[in-house]
Amino acid sequence: MTITAKHQIVIVGGGTAGITVAARLLRKGYTDVAVIEPSDKHYYQPLWTLVGGGRARAAETERAESSVMPKGATWIRNAASAFDPDANTVTCIDGATYEYDALVVCPGIQLDWDRTDGLEDTLGRDGVSSNYRFDLAPRTWDFVRNLRSGTAVFTVPSGAIKCAGAPQKIAYLASDYWRSQGVLKDIDVHLVMPGARPFGIPAIADSLDKVIADYGITLHTNSEVTLVDATAHKVGVTSVGAGGTDAMLPYDVLHAVPRQSAPDWIKHSALSTGDAMGYVDIDKHTMQHVRYPNVFSLGDAGSSPNSKTGAAIRKQAPVVVENIDSFLEGRPLRASYDGYSSCPIVTSSNAMLLAEFDYDLNLKPSFPLLDPVIPHRAYWYLKKYGLPYMYWHLMLKGLA
């Protein structure tokens, strides 16, 4: 094997996690940090929900990757495709191979559109869309605003997904818009989710139950959409638990969220957990790989059982950087991640509920003066303006 180059720290992925960690490492004084990232675009994905709901423009969410790459980092414009952790190397699709002292793996999550029969072929047309893709979020809004009567179905898949609240947020935004247009009474809205309740924390689930009832949404719990029949304009709903639904539902508008997993090349690597999801096998507190001590992972591709959100990355990144520093200096790893995540759940065009919690589902509110289990108008402004500002100007610069 020919080594193309050696870097002290190699980061696989130039998304939220990779850029944040690179910026923090450089601020800490590291000078040989390389980021492997093939895309020339960087996206602020949390705003795609508002794009689909007609409350933001897609262009606001996209910037050039070069504009967020930290000054001082080496940008390797390539796609990683294989690891050899015994040899401390990562190889890219063109055969270029990079050696490292420490490796950070954060390539994001894979959208498995093909795991829902019939979905992939109908995306973007005949009323079927998804806010989980930059090009499709504006189509969601097209379909929502043009519906005046009929049936709308919103899906939540089983398994871990990025921003687990996003699939229901668009149901609430769409319902709020239809109510404002005076047509909600003529639209049969269905929300299909695999859990027994709309959220894992009872107090927040209680609050969302009220939102769902207020809009007149039919909630299918312990159920999942497994089939899209575009010709018949119907979806197949399958029970995934006690009391679930087996049914065929018609649709005029379908917002579909794909099942998700680690990228296939991660699944098949020595760093994987080895199960069907195939995430990078890490200690959930130190973010260090359980078998290879010079490998760390964070973000959506890591096996830590937190909600997969940018807010989680914001708390994981300092832990990863501190523990890489300790590892390279030969000290014990002392930084620990408690599973903090945040799920901003938009419930209308001017209110939002901000669920913040740790591994044990303890509430960890950042704004104690606001009740964290009910929607507030102030949180809406945080979602629309505050969080994007913090993302572009503080988090990606290693400052927050």
KOLNU-642511 format. One record per residue (C-alpha): residue in one letter; x, y, z. Coordinates in Angstrom, 2 decimals. Layout:
BEGIN
['A' [X Y Z]]
...
This chain:
BEGIN
['M' [0.00 0.00 0.00]]
['T' [1.26 3.44 -0.96]]
['I' [0.54 6.21 1.54]]
['T' [-0.62 9.39 -0.23]]
['A' [-0.03 11.56 2.83]]
['K' [0.15 11.41 6.62]]
['H' [-1.69 13.76 8.97]]
['Q' [-1.70 13.84 12.74]]
['I' [-5.51 13.94 12.85]]
['V' [-7.76 12.85 9.98]]
['I' [-11.49 13.66 10.08]]
['V' [-13.83 11.74 7.79]]
['G' [-16.78 14.00 6.97]]
['G' [-17.08 17.75 6.56]]
['G' [-20.61 18.14 7.85]]
['T' [-21.70 19.59 11.18]]
['A' [-19.57 17.23 13.29]]
['G' [-16.42 17.26 11.15]]
['I' [-16.23 21.02 10.76]]
['T' [-16.97 21.68 14.45]]
['V' [-14.29 19.22 15.62]]
['A' [-11.73 20.55 13.12]]
['A' [-12.33 24.13 14.27]]
['R' [-11.98 23.16 17.93]]
['L' [-8.78 21.17 17.31]]
['L' [-7.21 24.11 15.48]]
['R' [-8.21 26.47 18.30]]
['K' [-6.55 24.06 20.73]]
['G' [-3.27 24.44 18.86]]
['Y' [-3.23 21.41 16.57]]
['T' [-1.77 22.31 13.19]]
['D' [-2.02 19.10 11.15]]
['V' [-5.74 18.44 10.81]]
['A' [-7.18 17.04 7.57]]
['V' [-10.86 16.79 6.63]]
['I' [-11.97 14.29 3.97]]
['E' [-15.16 15.63 2.37]]
['P' [-16.25 15.27 -1.28]]
['S' [-19.12 17.77 -1.34]]
['D' [-18.63 21.40 -2.34]]
['K' [-21.87 22.34 -0.49]]
['H' [-22.66 22.52 3.23]]
['Y' [-26.23 22.50 4.51]]
['Y' [-28.00 23.64 7.65]]
['Q' [-30.48 20.78 7.59]]
['P' [-32.69 21.70 10.61]]
['L' [-34.26 24.51 8.56]]
['W' [-35.50 22.09 5.87]]
['T' [-38.61 21.49 8.00]]
['L' [-39.48 25.18 7.73]]
['V' [-38.75 25.12 3.98]]
['G' [-41.27 22.29 3.59]]
['G' [-43.75 24.24 5.68]]
['G' [-43.37 27.42 3.65]]
['R' [-41.65 29.34 6.45]]
['A' [-38.09 29.51 5.05]]
['R' [-36.29 29.43 1.71]]
['A' [-34.03 26.54 0.70]]
['A' [-31.30 28.98 -0.36]]
['E' [-30.93 30.08 3.29]]
['T' [-29.76 26.57 4.21]]
['E' [-26.96 26.15 1.65]]
['R' [-23.42 27.54 1.65]]
['A' [-20.18 26.65 -0.07]]
['E' [-18.16 24.02 1.82]]
['S' [-15.11 26.23 1.30]]
['S' [-16.80 28.98 3.36]]
['V' [-17.10 26.75 6.45]]
['M' [-13.84 24.79 6.19]]
['P' [-11.66 26.11 9.04]]
['K' [-8.59 28.09 7.99]]
['G' [-5.60 25.91 8.73]]
['A' [-7.33 22.59 8.04]]
['T' [-6.26 20.53 5.02]]
['W' [-9.34 19.85 2.91]]
['I' [-9.06 16.54 1.08]]
['R' [-11.78 16.80 -1.59]]
['N' [-12.41 13.08 -1.83]]
['A' [-14.80 10.43 -0.51]]
['A' [-13.54 7.94 2.06]]
['S' [-14.38 4.32 1.25]]
['A' [-12.41 1.99 3.57]]
['F' [-10.55 1.85 6.88]]
['D' [-7.58 -0.21 8.00]]
['P' [-7.48 0.67 11.70]]
['D' [-4.64 -1.81 12.32]]
['A' [-2.47 0.11 9.87]]
['N' [-3.91 3.53 10.91]]
['T' [-5.06 4.34 7.38]]
['V' [-8.19 5.47 5.57]]
['T' [-8.55 4.95 1.82]]
['C' [-10.65 7.01 -0.59]]
['I' [-12.65 5.88 -3.63]]
['D' [-9.83 6.85 -6.01]]
['G' [-7.29 4.76 -4.09]]
['A' [-5.62 7.65 -2.25]]
['T' [-4.65 6.46 1.25]]
['Y' [-4.05 8.65 4.29]]
['E' [-2.25 7.70 7.48]]
['Y' [-3.17 9.17 10.87]]
['D' [-2.25 9.26 14.53]]
['A' [-5.89 9.87 15.48]]
['L' [-9.01 9.38 13.37]]
['V' [-12.43 11.03 13.75]]
['V' [-15.28 9.32 11.89]]
['C' [-18.35 11.46 11.22]]
['P' [-19.66 10.92 7.67]]
['G' [-23.31 11.35 8.64]]
['I' [-26.19 8.93 8.18]]
['Q' [-27.47 7.08 5.11]]
['L' [-31.04 7.60 3.88]]
['D' [-32.32 4.15 2.91]]
['W' [-35.12 5.18 0.52]]
['D' [-35.13 1.70 -1.02]]
['R' [-36.16 0.07 2.28]]
['T' [-39.74 1.34 1.80]]
['D' [-41.24 -0.44 -1.22]]
['G' [-42.20 1.91 -4.03]]
['L' [-41.05 5.11 -2.31]]
['E' [-37.90 6.03 -4.20]]
['D' [-39.51 6.00 -7.65]]
['T' [-42.25 8.47 -6.78]]
['L' [-40.31 11.06 -4.75]]
['G' [-40.96 14.64 -5.83]]
['R' [-44.07 13.92 -7.88]]
['D' [-47.74 12.96 -7.51]]
['G' [-47.91 14.50 -4.05]]
['V' [-44.99 12.55 -2.56]]
['S' [-42.09 14.43 -0.99]]
['S' [-39.67 14.51 1.94]]
['N' [-37.98 17.28 3.90]]
['Y' [-34.99 14.98 4.36]]
['R' [-33.55 16.11 1.02]]
['F' [-32.55 19.66 0.07]]
['D' [-34.09 19.41 -3.41]]
['L' [-37.35 17.91 -2.12]]
['A' [-38.17 20.25 0.79]]
['P' [-39.50 22.97 -1.60]]
['R' [-41.64 20.30 -3.31]]
['T' [-43.21 19.49 0.07]]
['W' [-44.35 23.09 0.30]]
['D' [-45.70 23.01 -3.27]]
['F' [-47.83 19.97 -2.44]]
['V' [-48.99 21.35 0.93]]
['R' [-50.08 24.75 -0.32]]
['N' [-51.92 23.33 -3.33]]
['L' [-53.98 20.82 -1.34]]
['R' [-57.51 22.03 -0.67]]
['S' [-59.22 18.73 0.17]]
['G' [-58.38 15.04 0.40]]
['T' [-56.02 12.98 2.54]]
['A' [-52.51 13.80 3.79]]
['V' [-50.26 11.14 5.32]]
['F' [-47.10 11.88 7.32]]
['T' [-44.73 9.01 8.13]]
['V' [-42.16 8.26 10.83]]
['P' [-39.92 5.22 10.19]]
['S' [-38.72 2.70 12.75]]
['G' [-35.13 2.82 13.98]]
['A' [-32.85 5.75 14.71]]
['I' [-33.12 8.70 12.32]]
['K' [-31.63 12.17 12.26]]
['C' [-33.84 14.73 13.98]]
['A' [-36.51 12.29 15.10]]
['G' [-39.02 15.10 15.61]]
['A' [-38.87 16.37 12.02]]
['P' [-41.41 13.89 10.60]]
['Q' [-44.13 15.15 12.92]]
['K' [-43.16 18.83 12.76]]
['I' [-44.19 19.03 9.10]]
['A' [-47.57 17.46 9.95]]
['Y' [-48.21 20.31 12.41]]
['L' [-46.92 23.04 10.08]]
['A' [-49.03 21.76 7.20]]
['S' [-52.13 21.47 9.41]]
['D' [-51.58 24.99 10.72]]
['Y' [-51.33 26.30 7.14]]
['W' [-54.49 24.44 6.05]]
['R' [-56.34 25.84 9.05]]
['S' [-55.21 29.37 8.13]]
['Q' [-56.62 28.79 4.64]]
['G' [-59.93 27.48 6.02]]
['V' [-59.50 24.03 4.45]]
['L' [-58.26 21.87 7.35]]
['K' [-61.83 20.61 7.89]]
['D' [-61.76 19.19 4.35]]
['I' [-58.44 17.35 4.76]]
['D' [-58.06 14.00 6.51]]
['V' [-54.62 14.13 8.17]]
['H' [-52.84 10.96 9.31]]
['L' [-49.58 10.64 11.27]]
['V' [-48.06 7.14 11.29]]
['M' [-45.33 6.47 13.87]]
['P' [-43.64 3.33 15.25]]
['G' [-43.70 4.36 18.92]]
['A' [-46.50 4.01 21.43]]
['R' [-46.56 7.78 21.97]]
['P' [-45.48 10.86 19.97]]
['F' [-42.44 11.39 22.23]]
['G' [-40.40 9.33 24.69]]
['I' [-40.82 11.78 27.59]]
['P' [-44.38 11.51 28.99]]
['A' [-44.86 15.22 29.77]]
['I' [-43.86 16.18 26.23]]
['A' [-45.97 13.38 24.75]]
['D' [-48.96 14.75 26.71]]
['S' [-48.37 18.18 25.22]]
['L' [-48.09 16.79 21.68]]
['D' [-51.26 14.72 22.17]]
['K' [-53.08 18.04 22.65]]
['V' [-51.52 19.49 19.48]]
['I' [-52.54 16.39 17.50]]
['A' [-56.10 16.50 18.88]]
['D' [-56.40 20.23 18.19]]
['Y' [-55.61 19.72 14.50]]
['G' [-57.85 16.64 14.28]]
['I' [-54.95 14.45 13.15]]
['T' [-55.51 10.67 13.20]]
['L' [-52.52 9.17 15.02]]
['H' [-51.45 5.62 14.16]]
['T' [-49.07 4.40 16.89]]
['N' [-46.94 1.24 16.89]]
['S' [-47.22 1.36 13.08]]
['E' [-45.04 2.09 10.07]]
['V' [-45.57 2.80 6.38]]
['T' [-43.85 -0.05 4.51]]
['L' [-45.28 0.35 0.99]]
['V' [-46.05 3.23 -1.35]]
['D' [-48.39 2.34 -4.25]]
['A' [-48.05 5.41 -6.42]]
['T' [-50.46 4.11 -9.07]]
['A' [-53.29 3.64 -6.58]]
['H' [-52.22 6.64 -4.45]]
['K' [-52.18 4.47 -1.34]]
['V' [-49.68 3.53 1.37]]
['G' [-49.45 0.24 3.20]]
['V' [-49.32 0.58 6.98]]
['T' [-47.86 -2.30 8.99]]
['S' [-48.14 -2.92 12.73]]
['V' [-44.80 -2.90 14.55]]
['G' [-46.12 -3.38 18.08]]
['A' [-49.12 -4.15 20.25]]
['G' [-52.15 -2.20 19.11]]
['G' [-50.58 -1.17 15.82]]
['T' [-52.40 -0.77 12.52]]
['D' [-52.38 -2.93 9.39]]
['A' [-54.14 -0.92 6.69]]
['M' [-54.04 0.71 3.28]]
['L' [-54.44 4.48 3.49]]
['P' [-55.19 6.70 0.50]]
['Y' [-53.15 9.88 0.06]]
['D' [-53.22 13.06 -1.96]]
['V' [-50.12 14.36 -0.17]]
['L' [-47.54 12.05 1.38]]
['H' [-44.59 13.27 3.42]]
['A' [-42.36 10.21 3.64]]
['V' [-39.30 9.79 5.85]]
['P' [-36.89 6.98 4.93]]
['R' [-35.42 4.46 7.32]]
['Q' [-31.80 5.30 8.05]]
['S' [-28.53 3.57 8.92]]
['A' [-24.78 4.03 8.85]]
['P' [-23.31 4.40 5.33]]
['D' [-22.83 0.96 3.76]]
['W' [-19.04 1.29 3.65]]
['I' [-19.03 1.97 7.41]]
['K' [-21.28 -1.06 8.04]]
['H' [-18.78 -3.30 6.25]]
['S' [-15.72 -1.91 8.02]]
['A' [-13.75 -3.07 11.06]]
['L' [-15.08 -0.04 12.97]]
['S' [-18.74 -1.10 12.76]]
['T' [-20.90 -2.54 15.53]]
['G' [-21.47 -5.45 13.14]]
['D' [-25.27 -5.32 13.31]]
['A' [-27.77 -4.25 10.63]]
['M' [-27.46 -0.54 11.48]]
['G' [-23.65 -0.72 11.39]]
['Y' [-22.77 2.42 13.33]]
['V' [-19.22 3.15 14.48]]
['D' [-18.79 1.18 17.71]]
['I' [-17.93 3.73 20.41]]
['D' [-18.13 4.21 24.16]]
['K' [-21.21 6.40 24.62]]
['H' [-19.50 8.69 27.14]]
['T' [-15.92 9.10 25.84]]
['M' [-16.83 8.74 22.12]]
['Q' [-13.72 6.56 21.75]]
['H' [-13.90 3.39 19.66]]
['V' [-14.29 0.30 21.83]]
['R' [-11.51 -1.63 20.03]]
['Y' [-9.24 1.01 18.46]]
['P' [-8.22 3.66 21.02]]
['N' [-6.97 6.20 18.45]]
['V' [-10.36 6.25 16.67]]
['F' [-13.24 8.49 17.78]]
['S' [-16.69 9.08 16.33]]
['L' [-19.55 11.51 16.85]]
['G' [-22.67 12.69 15.10]]
['D' [-25.16 10.55 13.24]]
['A' [-22.75 7.69 12.35]]
['G' [-21.75 6.95 15.95]]
['S' [-23.34 4.15 17.97]]
['S' [-24.06 6.34 21.02]]
['P' [-27.81 6.00 21.76]]
['N' [-28.63 9.71 21.85]]
['S' [-31.05 11.47 19.51]]
['K' [-29.21 12.23 16.27]]
['T' [-29.28 16.04 16.18]]
['G' [-26.95 18.98 15.66]]
['A' [-27.52 19.87 19.31]]
['A' [-26.04 16.51 20.32]]
['I' [-22.99 17.21 18.15]]
['R' [-22.54 20.58 19.86]]
['K' [-22.09 18.75 23.18]]
['Q' [-20.17 15.79 21.73]]
['A' [-17.53 17.82 19.87]]
['P' [-15.79 19.31 22.96]]
['V' [-15.67 15.82 24.51]]
['V' [-14.09 14.33 21.39]]
['V' [-11.50 17.10 21.17]]
['E' [-10.57 16.87 24.86]]
['N' [-10.27 13.09 24.67]]
['I' [-8.20 13.14 21.46]]
['D' [-5.87 15.58 23.21]]
['S' [-5.65 13.29 26.25]]
['F' [-5.03 10.24 24.07]]
['L' [-2.25 11.89 22.08]]
['E' [-0.66 13.18 25.30]]
['G' [-0.88 9.74 26.94]]
['R' [-3.30 10.85 29.65]]
['P' [-6.51 9.12 30.83]]
['L' [-9.66 10.22 29.00]]
['R' [-11.64 12.41 31.39]]
['A' [-14.19 14.25 29.21]]
['S' [-17.62 12.62 29.24]]
['Y' [-20.79 13.11 27.16]]
['D' [-24.08 12.66 29.03]]
['G' [-26.29 12.04 26.01]]
['Y' [-27.61 15.62 25.80]]
['S' [-29.76 16.26 22.78]]
['S' [-32.31 18.83 21.80]]
['C' [-35.39 18.35 19.68]]
['P' [-37.10 21.61 18.69]]
['I' [-40.65 20.55 17.77]]
['V' [-42.46 23.21 15.76]]
['T' [-46.18 22.92 16.49]]
['S' [-47.49 25.81 14.37]]
['S' [-46.26 28.73 12.27]]
['N' [-45.49 30.71 15.44]]
['A' [-44.89 28.27 18.30]]
['M' [-42.36 25.61 19.18]]
['L' [-41.66 23.17 21.99]]
['L' [-37.98 22.66 22.89]]
['A' [-37.29 19.18 24.23]]
['E' [-33.80 18.97 25.78]]
['F' [-32.77 15.77 27.53]]
['D' [-29.95 13.34 28.33]]
['Y' [-29.42 9.58 28.00]]
['D' [-31.82 8.92 30.88]]
['L' [-34.51 11.19 29.36]]
['N' [-34.04 13.73 32.14]]
['L' [-35.09 17.19 30.96]]
['K' [-32.11 19.56 30.63]]
['P' [-33.66 22.94 29.74]]
['S' [-31.36 25.72 28.58]]
['F' [-34.03 28.34 29.30]]
['P' [-35.43 27.50 32.78]]
['L' [-37.87 30.42 32.72]]
['L' [-39.84 28.78 29.89]]
['D' [-41.74 25.55 30.61]]
['P' [-39.91 23.01 28.39]]
['V' [-42.92 20.75 27.84]]
['I' [-45.29 23.24 26.19]]
['P' [-44.95 25.28 22.95]]
['H' [-43.81 28.93 23.15]]
['R' [-43.61 31.74 20.63]]
['A' [-40.11 32.67 21.86]]
['Y' [-38.83 29.23 20.88]]
['W' [-40.13 29.81 17.34]]
['Y' [-37.82 32.80 16.92]]
['L' [-34.98 30.73 18.35]]
['K' [-35.61 28.07 15.67]]
['K' [-36.00 30.51 12.78]]
['Y' [-33.24 32.98 13.62]]
['G' [-31.22 32.16 16.76]]
['L' [-30.14 28.59 16.07]]
['P' [-29.08 29.20 12.42]]
['Y' [-27.00 32.20 13.55]]
['M' [-25.35 30.15 16.28]]
['Y' [-24.67 27.34 13.80]]
['W' [-22.95 29.38 11.08]]
['H' [-21.16 31.94 13.25]]
['L' [-20.31 30.10 16.48]]
['M' [-20.62 26.31 16.31]]
['L' [-18.82 25.77 12.98]]
['K' [-16.06 28.10 14.20]]
['G' [-15.51 26.06 17.35]]
['L' [-16.94 28.77 19.60]]
['A' [-20.18 27.14 20.79]]
